[in-house]
């Protein structure tokens, strides 16, 4: 039976390259492939010889013994025992080959998934920003599922079918060339008929998939917007629209499944007709003396063994195409260029020692945690980490010819608190993205210095280790409260975790949870309020003890009372650190050393709270409510 292409069946763009890539993965099991090959050959040979032995069994034993009252069945019993032994060996070999192929396939899928996940950890943030999370998740779900299906079913079947069909076809030619020609012609006609039905089926399935997508999208949208539906009492019109979509799906689904239900019985009946035609043609050959009954019986048995695997393989065609398309997407992700890092300067623990010659203090590297950090040049020279950050005439755009920042210059001195204020899209978060090197500046678009060192010369891992971030969108991992706080510093002691929690004013609510710090949270902390989740994020940043802190709308989801509790802890956390604060609530930036007002990537105003109020510019308008941030 030929393939029936349906909606959802996707073709790979470069089939040859994708198959070659998969073969290279499966080629890692070179020691097992000879065993698989041997088992498959033995299994195929057993099936061929088993079918062939029907000829001598009928011609040499059954027909000559017809009519004998006391026939000697000893030789026939030996033949039957031989036949049983052959099939037993074939069954065992088939089991071994299938088991080995399943092991190779699942191990290959495991390796592909591991390579994909590990490589994704090396990709730049730009890749994740430009690819929706749902698309990336589908690589691990839909695409790997199609690969799993192909590896567990299609690959073993294709591998064994090749040898079985080849061996049986050779034996059919040996038994009878005319009957073999008849089989080939009828199979070709059957494939032509099923191809015509398959073309109609493909159109029906495309329509069905479109309607499934429409129904699923409508259901998802309505579930998420259920509150709005109830507020505006739109249940009736919602049900009416759903009924229309659902009825369209029923009609297209009936048509699509109708073709499937027709194709199966039709193929079975055509195979029966093929079998009957072969039997009739074989009978004529026997009557004419061109053949014997044993040969016909053996050939008919071979016919079943020949057509069955071909039908099974054709049924796997769609899953193979889907799997190859999925593999192509996975390999495209694996081939994505890793995040470039040409920095050479490292962040190391440092300790001050006394130079006895002149009683001066000397900074040396320490291999134990000291709480003091330094930048280590390629020549081994250490520069104390102070937290001095300079943006010098920075221009930047995420896309070519679309600048987000224009001539941005600022200087955050060690221990200063710099506040970035502006409407959505003004460039506040972009400034922090450049500081963390989530995105890099193009040549000639200004420079960013960290303690006098160009950030492009600092290794990204070291740079980011020196920075602590609390983002607006808090993300918590499945695990205990303690583990989530400790994520900021995996080597943190219990006392450090407790100190960080107290500093963020999170200790009180944690201790009132069912199991305190051992409370398990799942689903990104769904059991916690937004404010509590934000407190944990601040505690996580505090336990990292970073010299530079970035707060991106860190208190935007917290009520006023909680905010006042946090502010006390934040003041302690920010003491002695360089801090960048992005905030919509201007009350949180009043004590900043410098407030920078941004608009469309330009700096409109800068100064402290009092200076900006006195200037009565944009900040004054924002603070007094004459102009609102959007």
C-alpha positions in Angstrom: 0.0 0.0 0.0 1.5 3.4 -0.9 1.7 6.3 1.5 -1.3 8.4 2.3 -0.1 11.9 2.8 -2.1 13.9 5.3 -2.1 17.3 6.8 0.5 17.2 9.5 2.9 15.2 7.3 5.9 17.4 6.8 8.7 17.0 4.3 12.3 17.7 5.3 14.0 20.3 3.1 17.2 18.2 2.8 16.3 14.6 3.2 19.7 13.3 2.3 21.6 15.5 4.7 19.2 14.7 7.5 19.4 11.0 7.0 23.2 11.2 6.8 23.2 13.1 10.2 21.0 10.4 11.8 23.2 7.7 10.4 26.2 9.3 11.9 24.5 9.2 15.3 23.6 5.6 14.9 27.1 4.9 13.7 28.3 5.2 17.3 27.3 1.6 17.9 29.7 0.0 15.5 30.1 -3.1 17.7 26.4 -3.9 17.7 25.6 -3.4 14.0 27.4 -6.6 12.8 25.3 -8.6 15.4 22.1 -6.9 14.2 23.0 -7.6 10.6 23.7 -11.3 11.4 20.4 -11.7 13.3 18.4 -10.0 10.6 19.9 -12.2 7.9 19.3 -15.3 9.9 15.7 -14.3 10.6 15.1 -13.5 6.9 16.8 -16.8 5.8 14.6 -18.7 8.3 11.4 -17.2 6.8 12.6 -17.9 3.2 13.7 -21.5 3.9 10.6 -22.2 6.0 8.4 -21.2 3.1 10.5 -23.1 0.6 10.3 -26.3 2.7 6.6 -26.5 1.9 7.6 -27.6 -1.6 9.4 -30.8 -0.6 6.9 -31.4 2.2 4.0 -31.6 -0.2 5.8 -33.1 -3.2 8.0 -35.7 -1.5 5.9 -36.6 1.5 2.2 -35.5 1.6 1.2 -36.4 -2.0 3.2 -39.7 -2.2 1.7 -40.8 1.2 -1.9 -40.1 0.2 -3.9 -43.4 0.2 -1.4 -45.4 2.2 -3.0 -47.2 5.2 0.2 -47.4 7.3 2.5 -44.7 5.9 6.0 -44.3 7.3 6.0 -40.7 8.7 9.4 -40.8 10.2 11.0 -38.8 7.4 8.1 -36.4 7.4 8.4 -35.9 11.1 12.1 -35.1 10.7 11.2 -32.5 8.1 8.6 -31.0 10.4 11.1 -30.9 13.3 13.6 -29.2 10.9 10.9 -26.7 10.0 10.1 -26.0 13.6 13.8 -25.6 14.4 14.3 -23.2 11.5 11.3 -21.0 12.7 12.5 -21.1 16.3 16.0 -19.9 15.3 14.3 -17.3 13.1 12.0 -16.1 15.9 15.0 -15.9 18.3 17.1 -14.0 15.8 14.2 -11.6 15.1 13.8 -11.0 18.8 17.6 -10.3 19.2 17.7 -7.9 16.2 14.6 -6.0 17.3 15.9 -5.7 20.9 19.3 -4.4 19.7 17.7 -2.0 17.3 15.4 -0.6 20.0 18.5 -0.2 22.2 20.4 1.6 19.4 17.4 3.8 18.5 16.6 4.9 22.1 20.2 5.5 22.9 20.5 7.5 19.7 17.5 9.6 20.6 18.9 10.1 24.1 22.2 11.4 22.6 20.4 13.7 20.2 18.2 15.2 23.0 21.3 15.6 25.2 23.2 17.4 22.4 20.3 19.6 21.8 19.8 20.6 25.4 23.6 21.1 26.1 24.0 23.2 22.9 21.0 25.4 23.9 22.8 26.4 27.0 25.6 27.9 24.9 23.2 29.9 22.6 23.0 33.7 23.0 19.9 35.3 24.5 19.1 36.7 21.1 18.2 33.2 19.9 15.6 32.8 22.7 14.3 36.3 22.1 13.7 35.6 18.4 12.2 32.2 18.8 8.9 31.7 20.7 9.2 29.4 23.7 6.4 27.2 22.3 8.5 26.6 19.2 11.6 25.7 21.2 9.6 23.4 23.5 8.2 21.6 20.4 11.8 20.5 19.6 11.8 18.5 22.9 8.2 17.3 22.6 6.6 16.9 19.1 9.9 16.6 17.2 11.5 14.1 19.5 8.2 12.2 19.8 8.2 11.7 16.0 11.8 10.6 16.1 11.0 8.2 18.9 8.2 6.7 16.9 10.4 6.4 13.8 13.3 4.8 15.8 11.1 2.4 17.8 8.9 1.3 14.9 9.9 2.4 11.5 13.7 1.9 11.6 13.5 -1.7 12.9 10.7 -2.5 10.4 12.5 -1.0 7.5 15.7 -2.7 8.4 14.1 -6.2 8.7 11.8 -5.7 5.7 14.7 -5.0 3.3 16.3 -8.4 4.0 13.0 -10.3 4.2 11.6 -8.9 1.0 14.9 -9.3 -0.9 15.2 -12.9 0.2 11.6 -13.8 -0.5 11.7 -12.1 -3.9 14.7 -14.1 -4.9 13.0 -17.3 -3.8 9.8 -16.4 -5.7 11.9 -16.0 -8.9 13.5 -19.4 -8.3 10.1 -21.0 -7.7 8.2 -19.4 -10.7 9.2 -16.5 -12.9 5.7 -16.1 -14.5 4.0 -16.0 -11.1 6.6 -13.5 -9.8 5.8 -11.2 -12.8 2.1 -11.5 -12.0 2.7 -10.5 -8.3 4.8 -7.4 -9.4 2.1 -6.3 -11.9 -0.8 -6.6 -9.4 1.2 -4.8 -6.6 1.9 -2.0 -9.0 -1.9 -1.7 -9.9 -2.8 -1.8 -6.2 -0.4 1.0 -5.5 -1.8 3.1 -8.3 -5.4 2.7 -7.0 -4.4 3.5 -3.4 -2.4 6.5 -4.6 -5.5 8.0 -6.2 -7.4 7.5 -2.9 -4.5 8.9 -1.0 -4.6 12.1 -3.0 -8.2 12.7 -2.0 -7.5 11.6 1.5 -4.6 14.2 1.8 -7.0 17.0 0.9 -9.5 15.8 3.4 -6.9 15.6 6.2 -5.6 19.1 5.4 -9.1 20.4 5.9 -9.4 18.4 9.1 -6.1 19.7 10.6 -7.1 23.3 9.8 -10.4 22.9 11.6 -8.6 21.1 14.5 -6.3 24.1 14.8 -9.2 26.5 14.7 -11.1 24.6 17.4 -8.0 24.2 19.7 -7.0 27.8 19.3 -10.6 29.0 20.1 -10.8 26.7 23.2 -7.3 27.9 24.5 -8.3 31.5 23.9 -11.6 31.2 25.7 -10.1 29.3 28.7 -7.5 32.0 29.2 -10.2 34.7 28.8 -12.9 33.0 30.9 -13.0 35.9 33.3 -13.7 38.4 30.5 -16.4 36.1 29.1 -18.2 36.0 32.4 -17.8 39.7 33.2 -19.5 40.6 29.9 -21.9 37.6 29.9 -20.9 36.4 26.5 -21.4 32.7 27.2 -24.2 32.4 24.6 -22.4 33.9 21.7 -19.2 32.0 22.7 -21.2 28.7 22.6 -22.6 29.6 19.2 -19.2 30.3 17.7 -17.8 27.1 19.1 -20.7 25.0 17.7 -19.9 26.4 14.2 -16.2 25.5 14.5 -17.1 22.1 16.0 -19.5 21.3 13.3 -16.9 22.2 10.6 -14.5 19.8 12.3 -17.1 17.0 12.4 -17.7 17.4 8.7 -14.1 17.4 7.7 -13.2 14.7 10.2 -16.0 12.4 8.8 -14.7 12.9 5.3 -11.1 12.3 6.2 -11.8 9.2 8.3 -14.1 8.0 5.6 -11.2 7.7 3.2 -9.2 5.8 5.8 -12.0 3.4 6.6 -12.4 2.8 2.8 -8.7 2.3 2.1 -8.1 -0.4 4.7 -10.8 -2.9 3.7 -10.2 -2.1 0.0 -6.5 -3.0 0.4 -7.4 -6.2 2.2 -9.8 -7.2 -0.6 -7.4 -6.3 -3.3 -4.7 -8.5 -1.6 -7.2 -11.3 -1.5 -7.9 -10.9 -5.2 -4.2 -10.9 -5.8 -3.9 -14.1 -3.8 -6.8 -15.7 -5.7 -5.3 -14.7 -9.1 -2.0 -16.1 -8.1 -3.7 -19.4 -7.0 -5.7 -19.6 -10.3 -2.6 -18.9 -12.4 -0.6 -21.4 -10.5 -3.3 -24.0 -11.0 -3.2 -23.5 -14.8 0.6 -23.9 -14.6 0.2 -27.2 -12.7 -2.5 -28.5 -15.1 -0.2 -27.6 -18.1 2.7 -29.4 -16.5 4.9 -26.3 -16.0 4.8 -26.5 -12.3 4.0 -28.8 -9.4 1.6 -28.4 -6.4 4.4 -28.1 -3.9 5.9 -25.2 -5.8 2.5 -23.4 -5.9 1.9 -23.9 -2.2 5.4 -22.6 -1.4 4.9 -19.6 -3.7 1.5 -18.7 -2.2 3.1 -18.7 1.2 5.8 -16.5 -0.1 3.3 -14.1 -1.6 1.9 -13.4 1.9 5.3 -12.9 3.3 6.2 -10.6 0.4 3.2 -8.2 0.4 2.7 -7.9 4.2 5.9 -6.1 5.0 5.5 -3.8 1.9 2.1 -2.8 3.3 3.5 -2.2 6.7 6.4 -0.1 5.4 4.0 2.1 3.3 1.9 2.7 6.4 5.0 4.0 8.2 5.8 6.5 5.4 4.0 9.5 7.0 5.7 9.0 10.3 9.1 8.7 8.6 8.6 12.0 6.8 7.4 13.8 10.0 10.4 12.4 11.9 12.9 13.5 9.3 11.3 17.0 9.3 11.5 17.1 13.1 15.1 15.9 13.0 15.9 18.6 10.5 14.5 21.2 12.9 16.5 19.7 15.8 19.7 19.7 13.9 19.1 23.3 12.8 19.0 24.2 16.5 22.1 22.2 17.2 23.9 23.9 14.3 23.0 27.4 15.6 26.1 29.4 16.4 27.1 29.3 20.0 27.4 32.6 21.9 30.7 34.1 21.0 33.1 35.0 23.9 36.4 36.5 23.0 37.0 37.8 26.5 40.2 36.9 28.3 39.9 38.6 31.7 38.6 36.4 34.5 36.9 37.1 37.8 38.8 35.6 40.8 38.7 35.6 44.5 41.3 37.9 46.0 43.0 38.6 49.3 45.1 41.5 50.5 48.5 40.5 51.9 51.2 42.7 53.5 54.4 43.4 51.6 57.0 43.3 54.3 59.5 45.2 52.2 57.5 48.5 52.3 54.5 47.5 54.5 52.2 48.1 51.5 49.1 46.1 50.8 49.3 43.6 47.9 46.3 42.0 46.1 46.8 38.3 45.4 44.6 35.6 44.0 42.9 33.2 46.5 41.5 29.8 45.7 39.1 30.0 48.6 36.1 32.3 48.9 37.1 35.6 50.5 34.2 37.9 49.6 36.7 40.2 47.8 37.0 40.0 44.0 39.5 41.1 41.4 39.9 41.0 37.6 42.7 38.8 36.4 44.5 39.8 33.2 46.1 37.3 30.8 49.5 38.2 32.3 48.2 37.4 35.9 47.9 41.1 37.0 45.0 41.7 39.3 42.7 44.7 39.2 40.3 45.2 42.2 36.6 44.8 41.4 35.1 48.2 42.4 31.9 48.3 40.4 32.8 51.4 38.3 30.6 51.3 35.1 30.9 53.7 32.2 28.8 53.9 29.0 30.7 56.0 26.5 28.6 57.3 23.5 26.7 53.9 23.1 24.5 53.4 20.0 22.7 50.1 19.6 19.8 48.4 17.7 18.5 44.9 17.9 18.0 45.1 14.1 20.1 46.8 11.5 19.1 50.4 10.7 16.7 50.5 13.8 18.6 52.1 16.7 17.2 51.6 20.2 19.9 53.6 22.0 21.4 56.9 20.7 24.6 58.4 22.1 24.1 57.0 25.6 26.7 58.1 28.1 26.6 57.5 31.8 29.0 56.9 34.7 28.0 54.7 37.7 30.7 55.2 40.3 31.3 52.4 42.9 28.5 52.3 45.4 26.2 54.6 43.4 22.6 53.9 42.7 21.6 54.8 39.2 17.9 54.9 38.3 16.6 54.5 34.7 13.2 55.9 34.1 11.2 56.1 31.0 8.2 54.7 29.1 8.1 51.2 27.6 10.5 51.0 24.7 12.7 53.9 25.8 15.8 51.6 26.1 16.0 51.0 29.9 16.3 47.2 29.7 18.5 47.4 26.7 21.1 49.2 28.8 21.3 46.3 31.2 21.3 43.8 28.3 24.5 45.5 27.0 26.1 45.6 30.5 25.5 41.8 31.0 26.6 41.2 27.4 23.4 39.4 26.5 23.9 41.5 23.4 27.2 43.0 22.2 27.9 46.3 20.6 29.0 46.5 17.0 32.4 48.0 16.3 32.3 51.8 16.2 29.1 52.2 18.3 30.7 53.3 21.5 32.2 51.4 24.5 31.2 50.1 27.9 33.9 50.0 30.6 33.8 48.0 33.8 36.4 49.1 36.3 38.3 50.7 33.3 38.2 47.4 31.4 36.1 47.2 28.1 33.4 44.6 28.9 34.1 42.9 25.6 37.5 41.9 27.0 35.9 40.2 30.1 34.8 36.6 29.9 31.0 36.5 29.8 30.9 34.0 32.6 33.1 36.1 34.8 31.2 39.3 33.9 27.8 37.8 34.7 29.1 36.3 37.9 29.9 39.8 39.1 26.4 41.0 38.5 23.2 40.2 40.4 19.8 40.6 38.7 16.2 40.7 39.9 13.9 40.7 37.0 10.2 41.8 36.7 9.2 38.3 35.5 10.3 36.1 38.5 11.1 32.5 37.6 11.2 29.9 40.3 12.3 26.3 39.8 10.6 23.1 41.0 12.2 22.3 44.3 12.4 23.5 47.9 12.4 27.2 48.9 15.9 26.7 50.1 17.1 25.3 46.8 15.5 28.3 44.9 17.4 30.8 47.1 20.6 28.8 46.9 20.4 29.0 43.1 22.1 32.3 43.4 25.1 30.7 45.1 25.3 26.9 45.1 28.0 26.9 47.8 26.0 29.1 50.2 25.8 27.9 53.7 22.6 27.7 55.7 23.4 30.8 57.6 24.0 32.7 54.3 20.6 31.5 53.0 18.9 32.7 56.2 20.8 36.0 56.1 19.7 36.6 52.5 16.1 35.8 53.3 16.1 38.2 56.3 17.7 40.9 54.2 15.0 40.5 51.6 12.3 40.3 54.4 11.3 36.9 53.0 12.2 35.0 56.2 8.9 35.7 58.0 6.6 34.4 55.3 8.9 31.4 54.6 8.8 30.2 58.2 5.0 30.4 58.1 4.7 28.0 55.2 3.8 24.4 55.9 7.4 23.1 55.8 9.3 26.4 56.0 12.4 26.4 53.9 11.8 22.8 52.9 8.4 23.7 51.3 8.4 22.3 47.8 7.1 24.7 45.1 6.1 23.7 41.6 4.7 25.4 38.5 6.9 28.4 38.8 5.7 29.0 42.4 1.9 29.0 41.7 1.2 28.4 45.3 2.9 31.7 46.3 1.6 35.2 45.8 3.4 37.4 43.2 4.9 39.4 46.0 6.3 36.3 47.8 7.8 35.1 44.5 9.5 38.5 44.1 10.8 38.3 47.6 12.4 35.0 46.9 14.0 36.4 43.7 15.5 39.2 45.8 16.8 36.7 48.4 18.3 34.7 45.6 20.2 37.8 44.3 21.2 38.6 47.9 22.8 35.2 48.6 24.9 35.7 45.4 26.4 38.8 47.1 27.2 40.5 43.8 29.3 43.7 43.7 26.9 45.2 41.0 23.1 44.8 41.2 20.5 45.2 38.5 16.9 45.6 39.6 14.6 45.5 36.5 11.1 46.5 37.8 11.9 44.4 40.9 9.0 45.8 42.9 6.5 46.3 40.1 4.3 43.4 41.2 4.4 44.0 45.0 1.8 45.9 47.0 2.8 49.1 48.8 3.1 47.4 52.3 5.3 44.7 50.9 7.3 47.2 49.0 8.1 49.1 52.2 9.3 45.9 53.8 11.5 45.2 50.7 12.9 48.7 50.6 14.4 48.3 54.0 16.1 45.1 52.9 17.0 46.5 49.5 18.7 49.5 51.2 20.9 47.0 53.1 21.6 44.9 50.0 22.5 48.0 47.9 24.9 49.4 50.5 28.4 49.5 49.1 27.3 48.2 45.7 26.8 49.8 42.3 23.1 49.5 41.5 21.1 50.0 38.4 17.3 50.4 39.1 14.7 50.3 36.4 11.3 51.3 37.9 7.9 52.6 37.0 7.2 53.5 40.6 9.2 56.7 41.0 8.8 56.4 44.8 11.5 53.7 44.7 14.1 55.8 43.0 13.9 59.1 45.0 17.1 58.2 46.9 19.0 57.4 43.8 22.3 59.2 43.3 21.4 59.8 39.7 18.1 59.5 37.9 18.4 59.2 34.1 15.2 59.9 32.1 15.1 58.1 28.8 12.8 58.6 25.8 13.1 56.7 22.5 16.7 55.8 23.3 17.7 59.3 24.1 18.7 60.7 27.5 16.3 63.6 28.2 17.3 64.5 31.7 19.7 63.4 34.4 20.2 64.4 38.0 19.0 63.5 41.5 15.4 63.7 42.7 15.6 67.2 44.0 17.4 68.6 40.9 15.0 67.0 38.5 11.9 68.3 40.4 13.5 71.8 40.4 14.0 71.6 36.6 10.3 70.9 36.1 10.9 68.8 33.0 9.7 65.3 32.0 10.6 63.8 35.4 8.6 66.5 37.2 5.7 65.7 34.9 6.0 62.0 35.7 6.3 62.5 39.4 3.4 64.9 39.7 1.2 62.8 37.4 1.0 65.3 34.6 2.5 62.6 32.3 2.1 58.9 32.8 4.5 56.1 31.9 3.1 53.6 29.5 
